[in-house]
């Protein structure tokens, strides 16, 4: 089950400032860092691509080719760095996506998501009015200009980083200025760093503070990773007052470098989640002593006994402590799991 999102306003407008080399530009007039995906529908197939990262107050190119397909769809979601419920800008059309950057081509009549690690999210129709070049705005209420959204976005990320900002809007104030000076000093951000570096630093630092409900794996290494999880579910009582446990393992999720995958979308209710991460080109980056069964293909396996006898492979998983937590973010760097 995917997480529930709070739907906000989606605005589509044509702007004279659209770059000549961009057919579809996406502009972010919200206070959230957004990740957007678009789908071009040309019967009998569709071409879906994501994710385009758009900082508040910025415009990014989503598609360079001229917009000549029959129709276009769009979906955007807020960064997991933001506290509170996730936000989504979308509609009523289910389209297959992946957590990591992706391109998916499939038939428009296909009813299920067949690509590895893919799932459906609700997209909105984009009415480009037959034009081959188009710019689209993502808005929230009250509607802001790009410059106002940029300042509001800084304020929201400062709050996500633990600073006290009275109001998230597009108006300058002393508290925001003081918080920015402190933030730059605390993380030793270059005084000459521009807005792009500032938003990246704010987002990265906020991700280290916030654990969204469920279990998220972030890949901060240079390799594409295949990730599997293990857990121990309560089974029937083996004797009065004692319960047995059943080991369950499932995978694989693909997590590309500099991206995150939400592997469990509901609040955690277990003391430990076990994690295995393998490089796509071979080698285990995160592992441990707790044994679970795995296979080379996508799997969900109950029981960890006699893996070989069941034509399965035994692998060691690392324990990540989740006791008392509704959400946990496992961060994997070049040297393995970050504690």
C-alpha positions in Angstrom: 0.0 0.0 0.0 1.4 3.4 -0.9 1.2 6.3 1.6 -1.8 8.6 1.6 -1.0 12.1 0.3 -2.7 15.5 0.8 -3.9 16.8 -2.5 -3.1 20.4 -3.3 -3.8 22.8 -6.2 -2.5 22.0 -9.6 -2.3 25.0 -12.0 -1.4 24.9 -15.7 -0.3 28.1 -17.5 1.6 29.1 -20.6 4.5 31.5 -20.0 6.3 33.6 -22.5 9.6 32.9 -20.7 9.7 29.2 -21.7 13.3 28.3 -22.8 13.5 27.6 -26.5 15.2 24.3 -25.9 12.5 23.0 -23.5 9.2 21.6 -24.7 7.8 21.1 -21.2 9.0 23.1 -18.2 7.8 22.7 -14.7 7.8 25.6 -12.3 7.5 25.2 -8.5 5.5 28.0 -6.9 5.1 26.1 -3.6 7.1 26.0 -0.4 8.0 22.3 -0.9 10.8 20.7 -2.8 9.0 18.6 -5.5 9.8 15.5 -7.5 7.8 15.3 -10.7 7.0 12.6 -13.2 5.4 13.0 -16.6 3.8 10.6 -19.0 3.3 11.0 -22.8 0.4 8.9 -24.2 0.6 7.9 -27.8 -1.6 4.9 -28.6 -1.0 2.1 -28.2 1.8 3.0 -25.7 2.9 5.4 -23.0 6.3 6.9 -22.1 6.6 7.8 -18.4 9.7 9.5 -16.9 10.7 10.7 -13.5 11.8 12.2 -11.2 12.5 15.9 -12.0 13.6 17.7 -8.8 12.3 21.2 -8.6 13.3 23.5 -5.7 10.8 26.2 -4.6 10.9 29.2 -6.9 12.7 27.3 -9.7 11.7 25.9 -13.1 13.1 22.7 -14.5 12.9 21.0 -17.9 10.9 17.8 -17.8 10.8 17.0 -21.5 13.0 18.4 -24.2 11.1 16.9 -27.2 8.3 18.8 -28.8 4.9 18.0 -27.3 3.3 16.0 -30.2 1.7 13.1 -28.3 -2.0 12.6 -28.0 -2.0 13.6 -24.3 0.2 14.2 -21.3 -0.1 13.4 -17.6 1.8 14.7 -14.6 2.3 13.9 -11.0 4.5 15.5 -8.3 5.2 14.7 -4.7 7.0 16.5 -1.9 10.5 15.6 -0.7 10.7 13.1 2.2 12.8 15.8 3.9 9.7 17.7 4.8 8.0 17.1 8.1 4.3 16.3 8.4 2.2 14.5 5.8 3.5 14.1 2.3 1.9 16.3 -0.4 0.9 15.3 -3.9 -0.1 17.1 -7.0 -2.0 14.7 -9.1 -5.3 13.5 -10.4 -7.4 10.3 -11.2 -5.2 8.5 -13.8 -3.1 5.6 -12.4 0.3 5.5 -14.0 3.2 3.1 -13.2 6.3 4.7 -11.6 9.4 3.7 -9.6 10.8 5.3 -6.4 14.2 5.9 -8.1 14.8 7.8 -11.4 13.1 5.9 -14.2 11.7 5.6 -17.7 8.8 3.1 -18.2 7.4 2.3 -21.6 4.3 0.1 -21.7 0.9 -0.4 -23.4 -1.8 2.0 -22.4 -4.2 -1.0 -22.1 -1.9 -2.8 -19.6 -3.8 -3.0 -16.3 -0.8 -3.9 -14.0 2.6 -2.5 -13.4 5.0 -5.2 -14.8 8.3 -3.3 -14.6 10.5 -4.3 -11.6 9.8 -2.3 -8.5 7.1 -0.3 -10.2 3.8 0.8 -8.7 0.9 3.1 -9.7 0.4 6.7 -8.6 -2.5 9.0 -9.6 -1.5 11.5 -12.4 -3.4 14.5 -13.6 -4.2 15.4 -17.2 -2.0 18.2 -18.6 -3.9 20.3 -21.1 -1.2 21.9 -23.3 -3.9 23.2 -25.7 -2.2 21.6 -28.7 0.9 23.6 -28.2 4.3 22.0 -28.8 6.0 24.1 -26.0 4.4 24.5 -22.6 5.1 25.6 -19.1 3.2 24.3 -16.1 3.1 25.8 -12.5 2.6 23.8 -9.3 0.8 26.0 -6.8 -0.5 25.9 -3.3 -2.8 28.3 -1.5 -2.4 31.2 -1.3 -0.7 31.4 -4.7 2.8 32.8 -4.7 5.2 34.2 -7.2 8.4 32.3 -7.9 10.4 34.6 -5.7 7.9 34.4 -2.9 7.9 30.6 -3.2 11.7 30.5 -3.0 11.7 32.4 0.4 8.7 30.3 1.7 10.6 27.2 0.7 13.7 28.3 2.7 11.5 28.9 5.7 9.8 25.5 5.5 13.2 23.7 5.3 14.5 25.7 8.2 11.5 24.5 10.2 12.3 21.0 9.0 15.8 21.5 10.4 14.5 22.5 13.8 14.5 26.3 13.6 11.6 28.3 14.9 10.0 30.3 12.1 6.7 32.0 13.0 5.1 31.9 9.5 5.9 30.1 6.3 5.3 32.7 3.6 7.2 34.7 1.0 8.0 37.7 3.2 11.4 38.3 4.7 11.9 38.6 8.4 14.7 38.8 11.0 14.1 35.2 12.4 14.6 33.7 8.9 17.8 35.7 8.3 19.3 34.8 11.7 18.4 31.1 11.1 20.0 31.1 7.7 23.2 32.6 9.1 23.3 29.9 11.8 22.6 27.1 9.4 25.3 28.1 7.0 27.8 28.4 9.9 26.7 25.1 11.5 27.2 23.0 8.4 30.1 25.1 7.1 28.4 26.0 3.9 30.5 28.2 1.6 29.5 31.8 2.1 29.4 32.2 -1.7 27.2 29.1 -2.3 24.1 30.0 -4.3 20.5 29.0 -3.9 20.9 25.5 -5.5 23.6 24.6 -3.0 21.6 26.0 -0.1 18.4 24.1 -1.0 20.4 20.9 -1.4 22.1 21.3 2.0 18.8 22.2 3.7 17.1 19.1 2.2 20.0 16.8 3.0 20.2 18.0 6.6 16.4 17.8 7.1 16.5 14.1 5.9 18.8 13.2 8.7 16.3 14.6 11.2 13.0 13.3 9.9 12.0 9.7 9.6 8.7 9.4 7.7 6.3 6.7 8.8 7.4 3.3 7.5 10.9 2.2 6.5 12.9 4.2 4.0 16.2 3.3 2.5 18.4 6.1 1.1 21.4 5.3 -1.1 24.3 7.7 -0.5 26.8 5.5 -2.2 28.0 5.6 -5.8 26.4 2.2 -6.7 22.9 1.1 -7.7 21.7 -1.1 -4.9 19.3 -4.1 -4.5 17.7 -4.0 -1.1 15.8 -6.7 0.9 14.1 -6.5 4.3 13.6 -9.2 7.0 11.3 -9.1 10.0 10.1 -11.5 12.6 6.3 -11.8 12.9 4.5 -13.1 16.0 3.2 -16.6 15.4 0.9 -18.8 17.5 1.8 -19.3 21.1 4.0 -22.4 21.5 3.2 -22.7 25.2 1.2 -20.7 27.8 2.6 -17.2 28.0 5.1 -17.7 25.2 4.8 -16.8 21.5 6.7 -18.2 18.6 8.0 -16.1 15.7 8.0 -16.5 12.0 10.8 -15.0 9.9 9.7 -13.2 6.8 12.0 -11.8 4.1 11.0 -9.8 1.0 12.8 -7.9 -1.8 14.2 -6.6 -4.1 13.9 -2.9 -4.2 16.2 -1.0 -6.6 17.7 2.1 -5.0 19.8 4.3 -7.3 22.6 6.6 -6.1 21.3 9.8 -4.5 17.8 8.5 -4.2 15.5 6.9 -1.6 13.0 4.1 -1.7 10.1 3.7 0.7 10.1 -0.1 1.4 7.4 0.0 4.1 4.7 2.6 3.8 2.8 2.0 7.1 3.9 2.8 10.7 6.4 0.4 12.1 5.3 -2.0 14.8 8.4 -4.0 15.4 11.5 -3.6 17.5 14.0 -4.6 14.7 13.9 -4.5 10.9 16.7 -6.5 9.2 18.4 -5.0 6.1 20.4 -6.5 3.2 21.9 -4.3 0.5 23.8 -5.6 -2.5 25.5 -3.8 -5.3 23.9 -4.4 -8.6 27.3 -5.2 -10.1 28.0 -7.7 -7.3 29.1 -7.6 -3.6 27.2 -7.0 -0.3 27.3 -3.5 1.0 25.1 -4.0 4.1 24.7 -7.4 5.8 24.9 -9.1 9.2 24.5 -12.2 11.2 20.7 -12.7 11.1 19.9 -15.3 8.5 17.0 -15.1 6.1 16.2 -16.8 2.8 16.4 -14.9 -0.5 16.2 -15.5 -4.2 17.6 -13.7 -7.3 14.1 -12.7 -8.4 11.5 -10.6 -6.5 10.3 -12.6 -3.5 8.4 -12.8 -0.2 9.5 -15.8 1.8 8.1 -17.1 5.1 10.5 -19.0 7.3 14.3 -18.9 7.4 15.0 -22.6 8.0 16.5 -24.9 5.4 16.9 -22.3 2.7 19.0 -24.6 0.5 16.5 -27.5 0.9 13.8 -25.2 -0.5 16.0 -24.2 -3.5 16.6 -20.8 -1.8 19.7 -18.9 -0.9 20.7 -18.0 2.7 21.9 -14.4 3.4 22.9 -12.5 6.4 21.0 -9.3 7.2 22.0 -6.4 9.4 19.7 -5.4 12.3 18.4 -1.8 12.4 16.7 -0.7 15.7 13.2 0.5 15.3 11.8 0.0 18.8 9.2 2.6 19.6 9.6 4.3 16.2 6.8 4.8 13.6 9.3 5.6 11.0 13.0 4.8 10.2 15.4 5.9 7.5 18.3 3.6 6.8 21.2 5.5 5.1 23.7 3.6 3.1 27.0 5.2 2.3 30.1 3.9 0.4 31.3 2.1 3.5 27.9 0.6 4.4 25.1 1.4 6.8 25.4 4.8 8.5 24.7 4.7 12.2 
